[in-house]
Amino acid sequence: MEVGATETQAQPPSEPAPPTAGPRPNLTVPQLLAFGAFGLYALLSLFASDSATVSSTELAEIGTLTMFLIGALLPSDALIRFGRNLLFQTVDDPDGAAKYAPATTLAQILGFATYLVVLALTLFSQVSPEEFSQISEVARVLIIALLPSDAGIRFGRALYYRSGSTPQPGRAQLKRV
């Protein structure tokens, strides 16, 4: 061996680095409301029997209403967020603009409140099964009409403010997108 030369030793293969815990995605308020509706329905099923507070017919009606709420809440939230994403690509300060966009909309809150009203009627009211079925049907129609229409309006506003011919949206406009 020459002077100054060093032996290179074979190093054992290094183990892969453990996956880093990156930022986890945050759930949106409508996603939490949808999960809350599912949780309330699951809890309600614990009380269901024909001799208890909640009949099997009422449970079936609430189950259908829960599916309508979730089925309207999550796609409407996705459409609203997609529109905002398109809009925020064109504004000067997307992070600043995002602070003014509401976490949830009035229509989403009203949809969930409608669900809670029907749930309360199930637990605390002496409504006949026929009347309860009608109330549940009206609630489903309200939810399925309210949420997509609000999402469509908000998506349209986002596209409008995104166009090059409109000025940058201010705080008031961002609250309505």
Secondary structure by P-SEA (a helix, b strand, c coil): ccccbbbbccccccccccccccccccccaaaaaaaaaaaaaaaaaaaccccccccaaaaaaaaaaaaaaaaaaaaaaaaaaaaaaaaaaccccaaaaaaacccccaaaaaaaaaaaaaaaaaccccccaaaaaaaaaaaaaaaaacaaaaaaaaaaaaaaaaccccccccaaaaaac
